[in-house]
Amino acid sequence: MSFAKDELEELKAYIKANNGPEDLKKWDIPYYAEKLKKEKFAIDDELLRPYFKLENVIEGVFETAKRLYGFTFIQRNDIPLYHKDVTTYEVKNAQGEFLAVFYADFFPRAGKRQGAWMTSFVNQKIENGENVRPHVSIVCNFTKPTESKPSLLSFDEVTTLFHEFGHALHGMCANGQYGSLTGTSVYWDFVELPSQILENWCYEKECLDLFAKHYQTGEAIPSDFIQKIVDSSNFQSGLATIRQIGLATLDMAWHSQNPKDITSVKDFEISVTAKTDLMPSVPETCTSCSFSHIFPGGYSSGYYSYKWAEVIDADAFEAFKEKGIFNQEVATAFYKNVLSAGGSEHPSILYKRFRGREADPKALLRRSGLIKESV
């Protein structure tokens, strides 16, 4: 909480120094936070975009999978597609055996919903003695290329592609008996581990050097740009952490109470979030009424999984950092105990088998810069 309060005070001081509003409101925070971030770190999307041509990022994520797990991706033009913008790949494992079919659907179009996600068309399973291999897809909404300019991604979009590809790896590596227990069919607070851990490679020079090259000159992304990406990654991490804890607490409160005992939604919300809300509540708004994740969105009493998945992904990536981000021993253990295991056993058993112990919550605090101790 102290980090969050310090970050808010820093932002208030910046707003005051720049003749911002004296009566600061919640809606002022994102605007001024972005201005402060740009001033502190001298980096923004437009500076980085030229180094993230979509085709290069795709090759980068494929090369990451190859170095970690030995996978190869071969474009196929003979597989029926549901839209002309979709690209299909045959995926082979390190032994050259067929692993999966991978569909990449990256551009917006009429009728396509916004956002990014992974989906499975065919789940892996053992049927009549045959190992039915999965067909998986990742779907995004990146800017389409034009005649004069390729599709150039923001850094957030790069991490989104790696994130969804992590889900795809979870689906492609599936190797279990039953389709309902393979791939991403795992407990809700474990499903984000394969996706969130892969985002970590986007902050590593060893990985960025594989694909982050200027689309016009071919020049590798400068080392100081990479350092700025790393330095800015923890900007206001205290406030972000408190916000997620507040939302998870609100979710859990709603799903652990008898609703008959609640006479005012607004008053109940304020009482629950009092410890984590550092700004006055806006009278005309009520988060509970627009918190789509926890009622129609399927996260009922499970919103905490966002933060818990960060804990285990941070702890798991420390295993890679200790021995090298492309270390084969660690990658093999992760493949065997997480990516291919699906929901065959309880996540805590699988994770301890991979890591040798339970996840350490301090790993996330270390990565977020909220504590300074070393591993």
C-alpha positions in Angstrom: 0.0 0.0 0.0 2.9 2.4 0.8 4.2 2.1 -2.8 0.8 2.9 -4.2 0.4 6.0 -1.9 3.9 7.2 -2.9 3.1 6.8 -6.6 -0.2 8.7 -6.2 1.6 11.5 -4.4 4.2 11.7 -7.1 1.5 11.9 -9.7 -0.3 14.7 -7.7 2.9 16.6 -7.5 3.4 16.3 -11.3 -0.2 17.5 -11.9 0.3 20.4 -9.7 3.6 21.4 -11.3 1.9 21.3 -14.7 -1.1 23.4 -13.7 -3.5 20.5 -13.7 -6.8 20.4 -11.8 -6.6 21.1 -8.1 -9.7 18.9 -7.4 -8.3 15.7 -8.8 -10.8 13.1 -10.0 -10.4 9.4 -10.8 -10.8 10.1 -14.5 -7.8 12.5 -14.4 -5.4 9.7 -13.3 -4.9 7.8 -16.6 -4.3 11.0 -18.7 -1.7 12.5 -16.4 -0.1 9.1 -15.6 0.6 8.6 -19.4 2.1 12.1 -19.6 4.3 11.5 -16.6 5.4 8.1 -17.9 6.5 9.5 -21.2 8.4 12.3 -19.5 10.1 10.0 -17.0 11.2 7.3 -19.5 11.2 9.2 -22.9 9.6 6.3 -24.7 6.2 5.7 -26.3 4.5 3.4 -28.9 5.4 5.5 -31.9 9.1 5.3 -31.0 9.0 1.5 -30.8 6.5 0.6 -33.6 9.1 0.6 -36.4 10.9 -2.2 -34.7 7.9 -4.4 -34.4 6.8 -5.4 -37.9 4.1 -8.1 -37.5 5.8 -10.6 -39.7 9.1 -10.2 -37.7 7.2 -10.6 -34.4 5.6 -13.8 -35.7 8.9 -15.2 -36.7 10.2 -14.1 -33.3 7.6 -16.0 -31.3 8.1 -19.1 -33.5 11.8 -18.9 -32.9 11.2 -18.6 -29.2 9.1 -21.8 -29.3 11.8 -23.5 -31.3 14.6 -22.6 -28.9 12.5 -23.6 -25.9 10.8 -26.7 -27.2 12.2 -27.6 -30.6 9.0 -26.7 -32.5 8.9 -25.8 -36.1 6.0 -24.0 -37.9 5.4 -24.7 -41.6 2.9 -22.5 -43.5 0.3 -24.6 -45.3 -1.9 -23.3 -48.2 -3.9 -26.5 -48.6 -6.0 -26.3 -45.4 -9.5 -24.8 -45.7 -9.8 -21.4 -44.0 -12.8 -19.5 -42.6 -11.4 -16.2 -43.9 -8.8 -15.1 -46.4 -6.8 -13.1 -43.8 -6.2 -16.3 -41.7 -2.8 -18.1 -42.1 -2.4 -21.7 -41.2 0.7 -23.6 -40.0 1.6 -27.2 -39.5 3.4 -27.6 -36.2 6.1 -30.3 -35.7 7.8 -31.2 -32.5 11.5 -31.6 -31.8 11.4 -35.1 -33.3 9.8 -33.9 -36.5 6.4 -35.5 -35.6 3.1 -33.7 -36.3 2.0 -31.8 -33.2 -0.8 -29.5 -34.2 -2.4 -27.2 -36.7 -2.1 -23.5 -35.8 -4.4 -20.8 -37.2 -3.3 -17.1 -37.0 -6.1 -14.6 -37.4 -4.6 -11.1 -36.8 -6.7 -8.4 -38.5 -10.0 -6.7 -37.8 -13.0 -7.2 -40.1 -16.7 -6.6 -40.1 -18.5 -8.8 -37.6 -15.3 -9.7 -35.7 -15.3 -8.8 -32.0 -12.6 -6.7 -30.5 -9.8 -7.9 -28.3 -7.5 -11.0 -28.5 -8.0 -14.6 -27.5 -7.0 -18.2 -28.1 -9.5 -20.8 -29.1 -9.5 -24.5 -30.0 -11.3 -26.1 -33.0 -10.1 -29.7 -32.2 -9.0 -30.7 -28.7 -6.3 -33.3 -28.2 -7.5 -36.7 -26.9 -6.9 -40.4 -27.3 -9.7 -41.9 -29.3 -9.8 -45.5 -30.6 -6.1 -45.8 -29.8 -5.2 -42.7 -31.9 -3.7 -39.5 -30.4 -5.9 -36.9 -32.0 -3.8 -33.8 -32.3 -5.3 -30.3 -31.6 -6.2 -27.5 -34.0 -5.8 -24.2 -32.2 -6.1 -20.5 -33.2 -5.1 -17.1 -31.8 -7.2 -14.1 -32.8 -6.1 -10.5 -32.5 -7.0 -7.1 -34.0 -3.8 -5.6 -35.2 -3.7 -2.8 -37.8 -3.7 -4.2 -41.3 -0.8 -3.4 -43.6 -1.3 -0.9 -46.5 0.4 -0.7 -49.9 3.1 1.6 -48.4 3.4 0.4 -44.8 3.4 -3.0 -43.1 1.5 -3.8 -39.9 3.6 -2.3 -37.1 2.7 -3.3 -33.5 2.9 -1.3 -30.3 4.9 -3.0 -27.6 1.6 -3.8 -25.8 0.5 -5.6 -28.9 3.8 -7.5 -29.0 3.2 -8.8 -25.5 -0.5 -9.6 -26.5 0.8 -11.8 -29.3 3.2 -13.6 -27.0 0.5 -13.9 -24.4 -2.1 -15.5 -26.8 0.7 -17.7 -28.3 1.4 -19.0 -24.8 -2.2 -20.1 -24.6 -1.8 -21.7 -28.0 1.3 -23.6 -26.9 -0.8 -24.9 -23.9 -3.3 -26.2 -26.4 -0.8 -27.5 -29.0 1.3 -29.4 -26.4 -1.7 -31.2 -24.9 -1.0 -34.9 -24.4 -3.7 -36.5 -22.3 -6.4 -39.2 -22.5 -9.5 -37.0 -22.4 -10.3 -33.8 -24.3 -12.0 -32.3 -21.3 -8.7 -32.5 -19.3 -6.2 -31.5 -21.9 -4.7 -28.3 -23.1 -6.3 -25.2 -21.5 -8.9 -27.3 -19.7 -7.4 -26.6 -16.3 -8.4 -24.7 -13.2 -9.2 -21.1 -13.8 -6.4 -19.8 -11.7 -3.8 -21.9 -13.6 -4.9 -21.3 -17.2 -3.0 -18.0 -17.5 0.4 -19.4 -16.4 1.5 -20.5 -20.0 0.3 -17.2 -21.5 1.6 -14.8 -18.9 4.9 -16.4 -18.5 5.7 -16.1 -22.2 5.2 -12.3 -22.0 8.4 -12.2 -19.9 10.5 -13.0 -23.0 9.4 -9.7 -24.5 11.5 -7.8 -21.9 14.7 -9.8 -22.5 17.3 -8.5 -24.9 18.3 -12.1 -25.9 14.8 -12.6 -27.2 14.1 -9.1 -28.6 17.3 -9.4 -30.7 15.7 -12.3 -32.5 13.0 -10.1 -34.2 13.0 -6.5 -33.1 14.5 -4.9 -36.2 13.6 -1.6 -37.9 11.3 -2.4 -40.8 13.1 0.1 -43.1 16.7 -0.2 -42.1 17.0 -3.6 -40.6 18.7 -2.1 -37.6 18.3 -4.0 -34.3 16.4 -2.3 -31.6 18.9 -0.1 -29.6 19.9 -1.4 -26.2 18.8 1.8 -24.5 15.3 1.3 -26.0 15.2 -2.1 -24.4 16.3 -0.7 -21.1 13.6 1.9 -21.2 11.0 -0.8 -21.9 12.2 -2.6 -18.8 12.5 0.5 -16.6 9.0 1.7 -17.6 7.4 -1.7 -17.1 7.0 -1.1 -13.3 5.6 2.4 -13.7 2.9 2.8 -11.0 3.0 -1.0 -10.3 1.9 -0.3 -6.7 -1.3 1.4 -7.9 -1.9 -1.3 -10.4 -1.5 -4.0 -7.8 -3.8 -2.3 -5.3 -6.4 -1.9 -8.0 -6.4 -5.6 -8.9 -6.5 -6.6 -5.2 -9.5 -4.2 -4.7 -11.4 -5.7 -7.6 -10.7 -9.3 -6.5 -11.8 -8.4 -3.0 -15.0 -6.9 -4.3 -15.7 -10.0 -6.4 -15.1 -12.3 -3.5 -17.3 -10.2 -1.2 -20.2 -10.4 -3.6 -19.9 -14.1 -3.9 -19.5 -14.9 -0.2 -22.5 -12.9 1.1 -26.2 -13.5 1.2 -27.5 -10.8 -1.2 -30.7 -10.5 0.9 -28.5 -8.8 3.6 -27.3 -6.1 1.2 -29.7 -3.2 0.9 -27.4 -0.8 -1.0 -25.1 -1.9 -3.8 -23.1 1.3 -3.6 -22.7 1.3 0.2 -21.7 -2.3 0.2 -19.1 -1.6 -2.5 -17.6 1.4 -0.6 -17.3 -0.7 2.6 -15.5 -3.5 0.8 -13.1 -1.3 -1.2 -12.3 1.2 1.6 -8.9 -0.2 2.3 -7.7 -0.3 -1.4 -9.4 2.8 -2.9 -7.0 5.7 -2.6 -9.3 8.2 -4.4 -12.8 9.3 -3.4 -15.7 7.3 -4.9 -17.5 8.9 -7.8 -21.1 9.3 -6.6 -22.6 8.7 -10.1 -20.8 5.4 -10.7 -20.8 1.9 -9.3 -18.1 -0.6 -10.3 -20.2 -3.6 -9.2 -22.9 -2.7 -11.8 -20.3 -2.7 -14.7 -18.0 -5.4 -13.5 -18.8 -7.7 -16.3 -16.1 -10.2 -15.4 -17.8 -11.4 -12.3 -21.4 -11.9 -13.3 -21.9 -12.7 -17.0 -18.1 -13.0 -17.6 -17.5 -16.3 -15.9 -15.1 -15.1 -13.2 -17.6 -15.3 -10.3 -15.4 -15.5 -7.1 -12.5 -16.1 -9.5 -11.3 -12.7 -10.4 -8.3 -13.2 -8.0 -6.9 -15.6 -10.6 -5.5 -12.7 -12.6 -3.2 -11.7 -9.7 -2.5 -15.3 -8.6 -1.5 -16.2 -12.1 1.0 -13.4 -12.1 2.5 -14.8 -8.9 3.1 -18.2 -10.4 4.3 -16.9 -13.8 6.8 -14.6 -12.0 8.0 -17.4 -9.9 8.2 -19.8 -12.9 10.1 -17.3 -15.0 12.7 -16.9 -12.2 13.6 -20.6 -12.9 14.4 -19.6 -16.5 16.3 -16.5 -15.4 18.4 -18.5 -13.0 19.6 -20.9 -15.7 19.0 -18.9 -18.9 15.8 -17.9 -20.7 16.3 -20.6 -23.3 17.6 -23.3 -20.9 16.6 -26.7 -22.2 16.4 -28.3 -18.7 14.0 -25.8 -17.4 12.0 -25.7 -20.7 11.7 -29.5 -20.7 10.4 -29.5 -17.1 7.9 -26.8 -18.0 6.7 -28.6 -21.1 6.3 -31.9 -19.3 4.7 -30.7 -16.1 2.6 -27.7 -17.3 2.2 -27.4 -21.1 1.5 -31.1 -21.9 -0.1 -32.1 -18.6 -3.3 -30.1 -18.9 -5.8 -30.8 -16.1 -4.6 -34.3 -15.5 -3.6 -33.5 -12.0 -4.2 -30.7 -9.5 -2.2 -27.5 -10.5 -0.4 -27.4 -7.2 1.0 -30.9 -7.8 2.0 -30.1 -11.4 3.6 -26.8 -10.4 5.6 -28.3 -7.5 6.8 -31.0 -9.8 8.1 -28.4 -12.2 9.5 -25.9 -9.6 10.4 -28.3 -6.8 8.3 -26.2 -4.4 5.2 -24.1 -4.2 5.2 -20.7 -5.9 6.8 -17.8 -3.9 4.6 -14.7 -3.9 7.6 -12.6 -3.4 8.6 -13.4 -7.0 5.9 -11.1 -8.2 6.8 -8.4 -5.7 10.4 -8.6 -7.0 9.5 -8.4 -10.6 7.1 -5.5 -9.9 9.8 -3.6 -8.1 7.8 -3.6 -4.8 10.6 -5.2 -2.9 14.3 -5.0 -3.5 15.6 -8.4 -2.2 17.3 -10.7 -4.6 16.3 -14.3 -5.4 
